[in-house]
């Protein structure tokens, strides 16, 4: 078990109408302190989103997810949140919010390769 590292992940969801509490999984974020890894995988499947709710604004969702990605990777234009350490960025991104793009509760696990685990979770929970 020593080659396995504790990780935390959250599913990224699109909630077109918060009052209906319906959502569609569009991505996954994974954080592991030991490996100093914070990664994100997402997809904006316009056909699937508009079939789910014809009024959803796919461009707005794409913009929100790109913001999540910039913050996750502490990239250019990630603002003051992007300047925080990886753990703080993950906690900020996964904090509860009542917007069209939300995250699930944070779930733990163990893995040896965070990149591979992120891909596995993305395939299992999103695609």
C-alpha beads as a LAMMPS data file, in Angstrom:
LAMMPS data file: protein, C-alpha beads

127 atoms
126 bonds

1 atom types
1 bond types

-500.0 500.0 xlo xhi
-500.0 500.0 ylo yhi
-500.0 500.0 zlo zhi

Masses

1 110.0

Atoms # bond

1 1 1 0.000 0.000 0.000
2 1 1 3.052 2.291 0.295
3 1 1 3.081 2.840 -3.463
4 1 1 -0.515 4.085 -3.233
5 1 1 -1.251 7.694 -2.372
6 1 1 -4.376 9.203 -0.883
7 1 1 -6.272 11.326 -3.386
8 1 1 -9.482 13.316 -3.371
9 1 1 -11.759 13.904 -6.310
10 1 1 -14.988 15.684 -7.181
11 1 1 -17.279 15.353 -10.166
12 1 1 -18.050 18.562 -12.063
13 1 1 -21.733 18.898 -12.899
14 1 1 -23.902 21.136 -15.018
15 1 1 -27.114 22.052 -13.229
16 1 1 -29.169 23.991 -15.799
17 1 1 -32.072 24.683 -13.430
18 1 1 -30.996 24.561 -9.799
19 1 1 -34.585 24.349 -8.565
20 1 1 -35.094 21.037 -10.404
21 1 1 -31.934 19.485 -8.901
22 1 1 -31.158 17.697 -12.169
23 1 1 -27.559 17.557 -13.351
24 1 1 -25.258 16.160 -15.996
25 1 1 -21.681 15.120 -15.185
26 1 1 -19.204 16.956 -17.421
27 1 1 -15.847 16.557 -15.686
28 1 1 -13.669 15.407 -12.805
29 1 1 -11.015 17.093 -10.662
30 1 1 -8.443 15.096 -8.718
31 1 1 -6.024 16.279 -6.029
32 1 1 -3.257 14.429 -4.218
33 1 1 -1.019 16.203 -1.735
34 1 1 1.762 13.645 -1.728
35 1 1 2.254 13.736 -5.500
36 1 1 1.598 17.514 -5.652
37 1 1 -1.001 16.882 -8.351
38 1 1 -4.159 18.820 -9.153
39 1 1 -5.747 17.814 -12.434
40 1 1 -8.984 18.293 -14.310
41 1 1 -10.673 16.550 -17.250
42 1 1 -13.919 17.747 -18.763
43 1 1 -15.951 17.734 -21.928
44 1 1 -18.653 20.008 -23.258
45 1 1 -20.841 17.723 -25.335
46 1 1 -23.231 20.306 -26.814
47 1 1 -25.597 17.698 -28.225
48 1 1 -25.937 15.933 -24.891
49 1 1 -26.322 19.189 -22.932
50 1 1 -29.015 20.598 -25.211
51 1 1 -30.856 17.260 -25.204
52 1 1 -30.779 17.406 -21.421
53 1 1 -32.057 20.981 -21.385
54 1 1 -32.684 22.922 -24.587
55 1 1 -32.183 26.264 -22.827
56 1 1 -28.660 25.562 -21.557
57 1 1 -25.971 28.000 -22.762
58 1 1 -23.102 25.760 -23.871
59 1 1 -20.724 28.693 -24.438
60 1 1 -21.239 29.866 -20.854
61 1 1 -20.566 26.357 -19.548
62 1 1 -17.420 26.113 -21.688
63 1 1 -16.223 29.457 -20.277
64 1 1 -16.859 28.320 -16.674
65 1 1 -14.998 25.047 -17.222
66 1 1 -12.067 26.868 -18.802
67 1 1 -11.949 29.064 -15.683
68 1 1 -11.911 25.930 -13.506
69 1 1 -9.025 24.605 -15.608
70 1 1 -7.002 27.850 -15.363
71 1 1 -7.441 27.883 -11.583
72 1 1 -6.654 24.171 -11.321
73 1 1 -3.359 24.604 -13.180
74 1 1 -2.626 28.062 -11.683
75 1 1 -2.449 29.307 -15.247
76 1 1 -2.377 32.796 -16.678
77 1 1 -5.493 34.820 -15.885
78 1 1 -6.407 32.519 -12.987
79 1 1 -6.714 35.507 -10.647
80 1 1 -5.981 35.552 -6.932
81 1 1 -7.359 32.024 -6.444
82 1 1 -4.823 30.714 -8.963
83 1 1 -2.032 32.116 -6.803
84 1 1 -2.992 29.836 -3.894
85 1 1 -1.382 26.449 -3.248
86 1 1 -2.923 23.369 -4.920
87 1 1 -4.846 22.247 -1.825
88 1 1 -6.439 25.673 -1.400
89 1 1 -7.343 25.860 -5.104
90 1 1 -8.972 22.413 -4.910
91 1 1 -10.932 23.398 -1.782
92 1 1 -12.086 26.633 -3.416
93 1 1 -13.154 24.877 -6.617
94 1 1 -15.079 22.201 -4.704
95 1 1 -16.822 24.534 -2.261
96 1 1 -20.638 24.382 -2.472
97 1 1 -22.221 26.855 -4.876
98 1 1 -25.618 27.347 -6.441
99 1 1 -24.543 28.133 -9.977
100 1 1 -24.971 26.313 -13.269
101 1 1 -21.542 24.614 -12.851
102 1 1 -21.146 22.806 -9.514
103 1 1 -19.106 20.002 -8.027
104 1 1 -20.092 16.917 -6.106
105 1 1 -18.973 16.261 -2.576
106 1 1 -15.301 15.368 -2.325
107 1 1 -14.566 11.625 -2.357
108 1 1 -11.312 9.914 -1.259
109 1 1 -9.363 7.032 -2.727
110 1 1 -5.892 5.565 -3.161
111 1 1 -3.841 5.415 -6.363
112 1 1 -0.256 5.153 -7.544
113 1 1 -0.686 7.234 -10.721
114 1 1 -2.931 10.319 -10.332
115 1 1 -3.048 11.023 -14.091
116 1 1 -4.252 7.498 -14.831
117 1 1 -6.759 7.655 -11.972
118 1 1 -8.125 10.967 -13.244
119 1 1 -8.615 9.424 -16.681
120 1 1 -10.256 6.311 -15.195
121 1 1 -12.689 8.419 -13.155
122 1 1 -13.440 10.606 -16.191
123 1 1 -14.235 7.548 -18.310
124 1 1 -16.338 5.957 -15.557
125 1 1 -18.257 8.980 -14.286
126 1 1 -18.537 11.336 -17.250
127 1 1 -18.342 9.531 -20.600

Bonds

1 1 1 2
2 1 2 3
3 1 3 4
4 1 4 5
5 1 5 6
6 1 6 7
7 1 7 8
8 1 8 9
9 1 9 10
10 1 10 11
11 1 11 12
12 1 12 13
13 1 13 14
14 1 14 15
15 1 15 16
16 1 16 17
17 1 17 18
18 1 18 19
19 1 19 20
20 1 20 21
21 1 21 22
22 1 22 23
23 1 23 24
24 1 24 25
25 1 25 26
26 1 26 27
27 1 27 28
28 1 28 29
29 1 29 30
30 1 30 31
31 1 31 32
32 1 32 33
33 1 33 34
34 1 34 35
35 1 35 36
36 1 36 37
37 1 37 38
38 1 38 39
39 1 39 40
40 1 40 41
41 1 41 42
42 1 42 43
43 1 43 44
44 1 44 45
45 1 45 46
46 1 46 47
47 1 47 48
48 1 48 49
49 1 49 50
50 1 50 51
51 1 51 52
52 1 52 53
53 1 53 54
54 1 54 55
55 1 55 56
56 1 56 57
57 1 57 58
58 1 58 59
59 1 59 60
60 1 60 61
61 1 61 62
62 1 62 63
63 1 63 64
64 1 64 65
65 1 65 66
66 1 66 67
67 1 67 68
68 1 68 69
69 1 69 70
70 1 70 71
71 1 71 72
72 1 72 73
73 1 73 74
74 1 74 75
75 1 75 76
76 1 76 77
77 1 77 78
78 1 78 79
79 1 79 80
80 1 80 81
81 1 81 82
82 1 82 83
83 1 83 84
84 1 84 85
85 1 85 86
86 1 86 87
87 1 87 88
88 1 88 89
89 1 89 90
90 1 90 91
91 1 91 92
92 1 92 93
93 1 93 94
94 1 94 95
95 1 95 96
96 1 96 97
97 1 97 98
98 1 98 99
99 1 99 100
100 1 100 101
101 1 101 102
102 1 102 103
103 1 103 104
104 1 104 105
105 1 105 106
106 1 106 107
107 1 107 108
108 1 108 109
109 1 109 110
110 1 110 111
111 1 111 112
112 1 112 113
113 1 113 114
114 1 114 115
115 1 115 116
116 1 116 117
117 1 117 118
118 1 118 119
119 1 119 120
120 1 120 121
121 1 121 122
122 1 122 123
123 1 123 124
124 1 124 125
125 1 125 126
126 1 126 127
